[in-house]
């Protein structure tokens, strides 16, 4: 009669197997909150100044793109009138 070896050997878990999605999400949330505790937040003045710089740069690019658009529109109208 054959001897059953399964009772003698403990079942080993695969070390390469990922934990389930909820364990991984929980671990990621803990890491995120841990990192947020170490963040150096800007003062209100610095945040306001940075916001002002961003708005000025956006305004400059908006004017630049608008000027290029108007120039191309005029050029296209000139070409279509010249060809007709």
N, C-alpha and C positions, 0 to 999 in steps of 0.2 A: 504494500500500500504506500502511495506517495505521501510525503510529509508536506504539510501546508506551511510554506515559509512566510506567507504574508503576515501572520500574527507576530512573527519574530522581528521583522524589519519595520521600523517606524516610517510613516509616510513623510517624505521631505517635500516642503513647498518649493516651487520653482522661484528662485531669487530674481529672475529676469521678468517675472510677471508683474504688470502694473497694478497698483491698487485701484479700486473702483473710482468712478468719476467724482463722487461726492467727497471721498477722502482727499483726492487731489485738489478739488476746488476749495475745501476747507483749509488745506495746507497753504494754498496760494493766497487765500484771504489773510491768514495769519501773517504770512511774510509781507504782504502789502501793508497791513496796519503797522507792522514793526518798522518798516522802512519809512512810513509817513511820520513816525515819531521822531526820526532823525533829520527831517527836512528843515532847512532854515528858510522860513517864509519871509518875503520882502516886507518892508514897512509900507504904510499907506502912501507915503510920498513917493517912494521908488516905484510902486505899482502905478500910481497916477502918471508919473513922468514917462514910464515905459508905454503906457496906454496912449499918451499924447504922441510919442514918437511913432508908434504903429499907425495911428490915424493920419499923421502928416505924410508918412510914406505911402499909405494907401491912396490918399488924395492926390499926391504927385503922380503916381502910376495911373490913376483914373484920368487925370488931365492928359497925360502923355498918350495913353491908348485912344482917348477920344480924338485928340489931334491927328493921330495916325489914321484913324478910321475916317475922319472928315476928309483928310488929304487923299486917301485911296478912293473915296466916293467921288470926289471932284475929278480925279484922274480917270476913273471909269466913265463918268458922264462925258468927259472931253473926248475919250477914245470912241465911245459909241456914237457921238454926234459927228465926229470927224469921219468915221467909216460909213455913215449913212448918206 
